[in-house]
Amino acid sequence: MEPNKKKQYILLMIGFVGAVLVIMYIFSLRTQLQEVRANQRNYEEKIESLSSIQNTDALKVNREFLQSFFTYQTTAERYENIKPFMTDQGYKATHPSGTDLPNTEQSVQSSMVGLKPFEYQDSKTEADFFNEFKLTTEFNGVANTETVIVKTSLIYVREKGWKVDDVEFIGQLTGRE
């Protein structure tokens, strides 16, 4: 072969091998992209299931209990309204420590807004909620609003449904509007 044809032949072979390598690289990238998209969908589904609270019966009872417990005109009304949502132990947990139920008709009013419940379900019969909301309490005409966090523990009671078994005041958030 003459030198020019040999050069052309070598360049043609190099071009052919280069084209084959580029095509293989493109198919490899396409396969990797498909895997990444499949993983992304899988992770998005997992994140959605972890971050969203499903509208369960436990969540409904939690909301109704908190609404009844923190929205009232008198303390006697408060304790009467929460009975359907409580176990005996849970009902006792709402009493001021070591005292009987308040039975006064003093001018105490309370209301809550902006409930954000965060659920942790221990099992199919136990669920805990961390509840953040704004609580406005008015005593003898003086109102105070705070952002509070309350933990509620619910259990499933056969033939009665979900009941609040414990209530714990975690604290209040300061420095929030």
Backbone as CSV, one residue per row, in Angstrom:
resi,resn,N_x,N_y,N_z,CA_x,CA_y,CA_z,C_x,C_y,C_z
1,MET,0.838,-1.193,0.000,0.000,0.000,0.000,0.874,1.243,0.000
2,GLU,0.325,2.233,-0.643,1.100,3.453,-0.625,0.836,4.213,0.678
3,PRO,1.769,5.068,1.003,1.690,5.740,2.304,0.420,6.583,2.492
4,ASN,-0.082,7.232,1.450,-1.295,8.050,1.602,-2.509,7.165,1.866
5,LYS,-2.613,6.071,1.152,-3.748,5.162,1.365,-3.647,4.519,2.732
6,LYS,-2.415,4.240,3.160,-2.224,3.651,4.490,-2.680,4.633,5.566
7,LYS,-2.343,5.918,5.394,-2.759,6.958,6.349,-4.281,7.076,6.362
8,GLN,-4.878,7.079,5.178,-6.342,7.185,5.091,-7.000,5.977,5.759
9,TYR,-6.434,4.815,5.500,-6.981,3.590,6.101,-6.888,3.653,7.629
10,ILE,-5.757,4.074,8.154,-5.567,4.191,9.608,-6.522,5.244,10.175
11,LEU,-6.636,6.377,9.501,-7.546,7.434,9.979,-9.002,6.959,9.938
12,LEU,-9.357,6.224,8.891,-10.705,5.679,8.788,-10.977,4.691,9.919
13,MET,-10.023,3.814,10.192,-10.173,2.851,11.281,-10.269,3.573,12.642
14,ILE,-9.430,4.568,12.854,-9.473,5.346,14.104,-10.830,6.045,14.228
15,GLY,-11.311,6.608,13.136,-12.633,7.271,13.138,-13.738,6.277,13.431
16,PHE,-13.678,5.093,12.816,-14.688,4.055,13.050,-14.677,3.599,14.516
17,VAL,-13.491,3.326,15.054,-13.366,2.903,16.461,-13.848,4.036,17.378
18,GLY,-13.486,5.275,17.065,-13.934,6.425,17.866,-15.450,6.560,17.856
19,ALA,-16.068,6.391,16.666,-17.526,6.476,16.551,-18.201,5.374,17.359
20,VAL,-17.647,4.150,17.276,-18.194,3.034,18.059,-18.099,3.346,19.559
21,LEU,-16.960,3.888,20.001,-16.779,4.231,21.425,-17.769,5.323,21.860
22,VAL,-17.980,6.328,21.030,-18.923,7.406,21.350,-20.347,6.854,21.453
23,ILE,-20.725,5.985,20.522,-22.069,5.391,20.548,-22.257,4.540,21.810
24,MET,-21.227,3.748,22.147,-21.310,2.925,23.368,-21.419,3.813,24.611
25,TYR,-20.676,4.913,24.630,-20.708,5.840,25.768,-22.095,6.479,25.902
26,ILE,-22.688,6.860,24.777,-24.027,7.463,24.795,-25.054,6.473,25.329
27,PHE,-25.003,5.211,24.866,-25.942,4.210,25.380,-25.727,3.956,26.878
28,SER,-24.479,3.982,27.305,-24.171,3.798,28.720,-24.762,4.958,29.544
29,LEU,-24.611,6.177,29.059,-25.185,7.341,29.753,-26.707,7.262,29.795
30,ARG,-27.316,6.834,28.700,-28.776,6.709,28.647,-29.259,5.694,29.683
31,THR,-28.568,4.566,29.798,-28.929,3.536,30.777,-28.788,4.082,32.199
32,GLN,-27.700,4.778,32.447,-27.496,5.375,33.774,-28.577,6.400,34.090
33,LEU,-28.955,7.191,33.101,-30.002,8.189,33.295,-31.329,7.535,33.638
34,GLN,-31.660,6.431,32.974,-32.891,5.710,33.270,-32.871,5.161,34.694
35,GLU,-31.732,4.652,35.130,-31.606,4.150,36.502,-31.784,5.280,37.509
36,VAL,-31.171,6.421,37.238,-31.289,7.566,38.144,-32.741,8.032,38.232
37,ARG,-33.433,8.077,37.106,-34.840,8.501,37.115,-35.701,7.515,37.898
38,ALA,-35.439,6.220,37.741,-36.196,5.206,38.488,-35.932,5.359,39.985
39,ASN,-34.676,5.564,40.359,-34.342,5.778,41.777,-34.985,7.055,42.304
40,GLN,-34.977,8.097,41.477,-35.564,9.368,41.896,-37.055,9.194,42.182
41,ARG,-37.785,8.504,41.300,-39.212,8.256,41.537,-39.422,7.462,42.818
42,ASN,-38.576,6.461,43.010,-38.671,5.636,44.213,-38.446,6.488,45.467
43,TYR,-37.409,7.323,45.459,-37.132,8.189,46.610,-38.227,9.221,46.829
44,GLU,-38.756,9.775,45.744,-39.847,10.740,45.885,-41.060,10.102,46.545
45,GLU,-41.377,8.861,46.158,-42.506,8.159,46.778,-42.247,7.904,48.251
46,LYS,-41.020,7.501,48.583,-40.675,7.250,49.993,-40.746,8.538,50.806
47,ILE,-40.213,9.625,50.268,-40.237,10.907,50.972,-41.678,11.358,51.182
48,GLU,-42.499,11.222,50.159,-43.901,11.618,50.276,-44.611,10.812,51.353
49,SER,-44.350,9.513,51.408,-45.019,8.686,52.413,-44.506,9.002,53.810
50,LEU,-43.239,9.411,53.931,-42.703,9.739,55.253,-43.128,11.124,55.721
51,SER,-43.205,12.077,54.816,-43.443,13.452,55.234,-44.910,13.831,55.313
52,SER,-45.777,13.045,54.731,-47.183,13.419,54.795,-47.906,12.607,55.855
53,ILE,-48.785,13.274,56.553,-49.602,12.590,57.545,-50.840,12.095,56.829
54,GLN,-51.081,10.823,56.937,-52.259,10.279,56.306,-53.461,10.631,57.168
55,ASN,-54.565,10.854,56.523,-55.774,11.253,57.232,-56.406,10.018,57.884
56,THR,-55.814,9.603,58.985,-56.266,8.406,59.672,-57.309,8.755,60.723
57,ASP,-57.957,7.724,61.254,-58.895,7.933,62.353,-58.173,8.490,63.574
58,ALA,-56.945,8.040,63.812,-56.169,8.545,64.947,-55.932,10.044,64.797
59,LEU,-55.611,10.485,63.598,-55.397,11.909,63.352,-56.682,12.694,63.605
60,LYS,-57.802,12.146,63.168,-59.092,12.809,63.364,-59.406,12.956,64.856
61,VAL,-59.213,11.883,65.631,-59.471,11.943,67.079,-58.509,12.928,67.735
62,ASN,-57.245,12.925,67.319,-56.256,13.855,67.853,-56.712,15.301,67.645
63,ARG,-57.131,15.616,66.416,-57.596,16.985,66.113,-58.823,17.368,66.946
64,GLU,-59.804,16.461,66.996,-61.033,16.759,67.736,-60.760,16.937,69.229
65,PHE,-59.896,16.091,69.785,-59.540,16.225,71.192,-58.889,17.585,71.457
66,LEU,-57.876,17.934,70.644,-57.176,19.203,70.860,-58.121,20.385,70.718
67,GLN,-58.999,20.320,69.732,-59.974,21.402,69.547,-60.857,21.532,70.793
68,SER,-61.317,20.401,71.336,-62.174,20.429,72.527,-61.402,20.854,73.770
69,PHE,-60.156,20.415,73.882,-59.368,20.689,75.084,-58.876,22.138,75.140
70,PHE,-58.576,22.719,73.987,-57.997,24.060,73.984,-58.947,25.144,73.491
71,THR,-60.201,24.813,73.201,-61.188,25.822,72.849,-62.380,25.636,73.778
72,TYR,-62.514,26.559,74.727,-63.584,26.433,75.718,-63.930,27.799,76.296
73,GLN,-65.093,27.856,76.915,-65.540,29.081,77.582,-65.284,29.026,79.090
74,THR,-65.407,27.841,79.674,-65.132,27.656,81.112,-64.337,26.355,81.271
75,THR,-63.639,26.230,82.385,-62.866,25.016,82.601,-63.776,23.805,82.794
76,ALA,-64.949,23.992,83.386,-65.892,22.879,83.549,-66.331,22.366,82.174
77,GLU,-66.606,23.287,81.256,-66.981,22.911,79.888,-65.851,22.150,79.210
78,ARG,-64.636,22.594,79.443,-63.459,21.952,78.851,-63.416,20.465,79.196
79,TYR,-63.543,20.153,80.482,-63.411,18.758,80.912,-64.615,17.907,80.526
80,GLU,-65.747,18.516,80.395,-66.924,17.773,79.949,-66.797,17.413,78.466
81,ASN,-66.271,18.327,77.670,-66.178,18.122,76.224,-65.123,17.100,75.800
82,ILE,-64.103,16.865,76.639,-63.033,15.952,76.221,-63.294,14.495,76.606
83,LYS,-64.267,14.232,77.475,-64.516,12.863,77.948,-64.664,11.835,76.828
84,PRO,-65.413,12.110,75.753,-65.593,11.084,74.714,-64.290,10.674,74.003
85,PHE,-63.259,11.491,74.095,-62.021,11.234,73.373,-60.963,10.526,74.223
86,MET,-61.263,10.269,75.509,-60.223,9.883,76.458,-60.393,8.478,77.025
87,THR,-59.241,7.874,77.387,-59.251,6.714,78.267,-59.268,7.272,79.687
88,ASP,-59.488,6.434,80.676,-59.460,6.912,82.068,-58.096,7.495,82.411
89,GLN,-57.046,6.801,82.010,-55.687,7.277,82.276,-55.436,8.613,81.579
90,GLY,-55.879,8.727,80.340,-55.709,9.975,79.596,-56.465,11.130,80.226
91,TYR,-57.664,10.836,80.714,-58.477,11.870,81.350,-57.775,12.385,82.603
92,LYS,-57.207,11.481,83.384,-56.471,11.880,84.592,-55.228,12.695,84.233
93,ALA,-54.616,12.406,83.105,-53.415,13.135,82.681,-53.715,14.597,82.354
94,THR,-54.977,14.921,82.103,-55.327,16.314,81.783,-55.586,17.149,83.025
95,HIS,-55.732,16.512,84.184,-55.999,17.245,85.423,-54.734,17.931,85.903
96,PRO,-54.897,19.067,86.541,-53.739,19.674,87.197,-53.200,18.688,88.239
97,SER,-51.900,18.582,88.328,-51.252,17.572,89.159,-51.746,17.578,90.603
98,GLY,-52.270,16.419,91.029,-52.661,16.214,92.415,-53.921,16.934,92.844
99,THR,-54.723,17.405,91.927,-55.932,18.129,92.314,-57.149,17.512,91.651
100,ASP,-58.310,17.904,92.157,-59.559,17.506,91.527,-59.804,18.405,90.326
101,LEU,-60.812,18.037,89.562,-61.164,18.854,88.399,-61.571,20.248,88.832
102,PRO,-61.126,21.267,88.099,-61.600,22.621,88.384,-63.101,22.690,88.135
103,ASN,-63.817,23.260,89.079,-65.272,23.299,88.978,-65.780,24.726,89.050
104,THR,-64.937,25.676,88.724,-65.318,27.071,88.852,-65.874,27.589,87.539
105,GLU,-66.562,28.666,87.626,-67.099,29.329,86.442,-66.351,30.644,86.217
106,GLN,-65.036,30.670,86.549,-64.245,31.877,86.355,-64.207,32.243,84.879
107,SER,-63.845,33.487,84.637,-63.786,33.990,83.271,-62.469,33.577,82.610
108,VAL,-62.399,32.309,82.224,-61.225,31.803,81.506,-61.715,31.271,80.173
109,GLN,-61.112,31.761,79.115,-61.459,31.288,77.778,-60.173,30.945,77.049
110,SER,-60.275,30.012,76.125,-59.099,29.599,75.380,-59.511,29.226,73.959
111,SER,-58.593,29.448,73.024,-58.830,29.015,71.647,-57.497,28.702,70.987
112,MET,-57.555,27.805,70.000,-56.338,27.436,69.280,-56.542,27.621,67.779
113,VAL,-55.463,27.947,67.086,-55.486,28.071,65.626,-54.169,27.538,65.068
114,GLY,-54.197,27.157,63.809,-52.977,26.767,63.100,-52.385,25.445,63.550
115,LEU,-53.216,24.443,63.798,-52.721,23.145,64.263,-51.873,22.463,63.193
116,LYS,-50.657,22.048,63.583,-49.772,21.262,62.723,-49.409,19.992,63.491
117,PRO,-50.121,18.881,63.215,-49.794,17.632,63.913,-48.730,16.833,63.160
118,PHE,-47.790,16.262,63.900,-46.759,15.399,63.346,-46.929,14.037,63.996
119,GLU,-47.194,13.018,63.174,-47.552,11.696,63.696,-46.365,10.749,63.692
120,TYR,-46.279,9.970,64.776,-45.356,8.851,64.853,-46.175,7.663,65.310
121,GLN,-46.374,6.711,64.428,-47.210,5.567,64.766,-46.323,4.429,65.240
122,ASP,-46.437,4.077,66.538,-45.647,3.005,67.130,-46.056,1.650,66.573
123,SER,-47.349,1.436,66.458,-47.881,0.169,65.966,-49.267,0.451,65.412
124,LYS,-49.981,-0.608,65.053,-51.329,-0.407,64.526,-52.311,0.011,65.612
125,THR,-51.920,-0.108,66.887,-52.829,0.243,67.984,-52.295,1.389,68.843
126,GLU,-51.163,1.990,68.475,-50.594,3.102,69.231,-50.083,4.170,68.277
127,ALA,-50.368,5.421,68.594,-49.879,6.533,67.772,-49.578,7.722,68.677
128,ASP,-48.475,8.377,68.416,-48.099,9.591,69.144,-48.116,10.761,68.167
129,PHE,-48.542,11.920,68.659,-48.562,13.135,67.853,-47.824,14.240,68.600
130,PHE,-46.990,14.954,67.877,-46.445,16.205,68.375,-47.231,17.290,67.650
131,ASN,-47.937,18.107,68.412,-48.861,19.097,67.858,-48.342,20.503,68.146
132,GLU,-48.179,21.283,67.090,-47.765,22.676,67.232,-48.949,23.549,66.829
133,PHE,-49.263,24.558,67.660,-50.359,25.467,67.343,-50.241,26.740,68.171
134,LYS,-51.010,27.743,67.760,-51.076,29.004,68.516,-52.237,28.900,69.488
135,LEU,-51.967,29.171,70.750,-52.958,29.082,71.813,-53.171,30.475,72.407
136,THR,-54.422,30.932,72.380,-54.771,32.208,72.995,-55.616,31.910,74.220
137,THR,-55.144,32.375,75.376,-55.867,32.193,76.631,-56.221,33.571,77.177
138,GLU,-57.483,33.702,77.576,-57.952,34.968,78.136,-58.440,34.715,79.556
139,PHE,-57.860,35.422,80.514,-58.241,35.297,81.926,-58.625,36.676,82.441
140,ASN,-59.875,36.793,82.868,-60.410,38.069,83.370,-60.130,39.224,82.406
141,GLY,-60.344,38.970,81.111,-60.238,40.027,80.111,-58.846,40.274,79.569
142,VAL,-57.823,39.582,80.059,-56.457,39.779,79.579,-56.064,38.563,78.734
143,ALA,-55.739,38.814,77.463,-55.424,37.716,76.535,-53.919,37.565,76.352
144,ASN,-53.491,36.326,76.147,-52.092,36.003,75.888,-52.051,34.934,74.802
145,THR,-51.213,35.126,73.775,-51.089,34.160,72.695,-49.670,33.617,72.657
146,GLU,-49.557,32.271,72.575,-48.260,31.616,72.519,-48.324,30.493,71.491
147,THR,-47.174,30.151,70.931,-47.068,28.955,70.082,-46.603,27.831,70.996
148,VAL,-47.411,26.780,71.104,-47.104,25.697,72.030,-46.960,24.369,71.292
149,ILE,-46.308,23.433,71.970,-46.163,22.070,71.467,-46.711,21.133,72.531
150,VAL,-47.648,20.288,72.111,-48.286,19.336,73.012,-48.159,17.951,72.388
151,LYS,-47.730,16.986,73.202,-47.633,15.600,72.738,-48.880,14.859,73.206
152,THR,-49.536,14.163,72.281,-50.676,13.318,72.630,-50.351,11.884,72.230
153,SER,-50.707,10.955,73.110,-50.523,9.529,72.838,-51.894,8.895,72.740
154,LEU,-52.145,8.220,71.633,-53.435,7.580,71.410,-53.254,6.074,71.350
155,ILE,-54.283,5.353,71.830,-54.301,3.897,71.706,-55.632,3.501,71.082
156,TYR,-55.616,2.357,70.441,-56.844,1.858,69.846,-57.513,0.941,70.851
157,VAL,-58.733,1.294,71.267,-59.505,0.508,72.218,-60.554,-0.263,71.419
158,ARG,-60.542,-1.577,71.586,-61.456,-2.434,70.833,-62.901,-1.994,71.054
159,GLU,-63.646,-1.889,69.984,-65.061,-1.521,69.943,-65.338,-0.064,70.326
160,LYS,-64.284,0.717,70.623,-64.473,2.136,70.937,-63.682,3.041,70.000
161,GLY,-62.675,2.472,69.338,-61.864,3.263,68.422,-60.673,3.898,69.122
162,TRP,-60.099,4.906,68.472,-58.927,5.599,69.007,-59.313,6.480,70.175
163,LYS,-58.503,6.428,71.251,-58.721,7.241,72.448,-57.391,7.855,72.879
164,VAL,-57.453,9.055,73.424,-56.265,9.731,73.934,-55.923,9.105,75.284
165,ASP,-54.691,8.595,75.403,-54.267,7.899,76.608,-53.287,8.724,77.437
166,ASP,-52.689,9.765,76.829,-51.767,10.620,77.579,-51.648,11.959,76.858
167,VAL,-51.479,13.002,77.652,-51.295,14.357,77.130,-50.126,14.960,77.882
168,GLU,-49.176,15.515,77.120,-47.996,16.097,77.747,-47.691,17.440,77.103
169,PHE,-47.599,18.482,77.920,-47.238,19.811,77.441,-45.723,19.834,77.294
170,ILE,-45.239,19.958,76.061,-43.796,19.916,75.807,-43.179,21.291,76.051
171,GLY,-43.822,22.328,75.577,-43.263,23.671,75.797,-43.862,24.657,74.813
172,GLN,-43.248,25.823,74.822,-43.706,26.870,73.931,-42.535,27.365,73.119
173,LEU,-42.838,27.833,71.913,-41.813,28.363,71.023,-41.768,29.869,71.208
174,THR,-40.586,30.387,71.400,-40.426,31.827,71.548,-39.739,32.386,70.331
175,GLY,-39.935,33.643,70.087,-39.290,34.296,68.967,-39.950,34.026,67.638
176,ARG,-41.149,33.471,67.638,-41.876,33.222,66.400,-43.027,34.191,66.299
177,GLU,-43.296,34.606,65.072,-44.445,35.489,64.836,-45.701,34.692,64.787
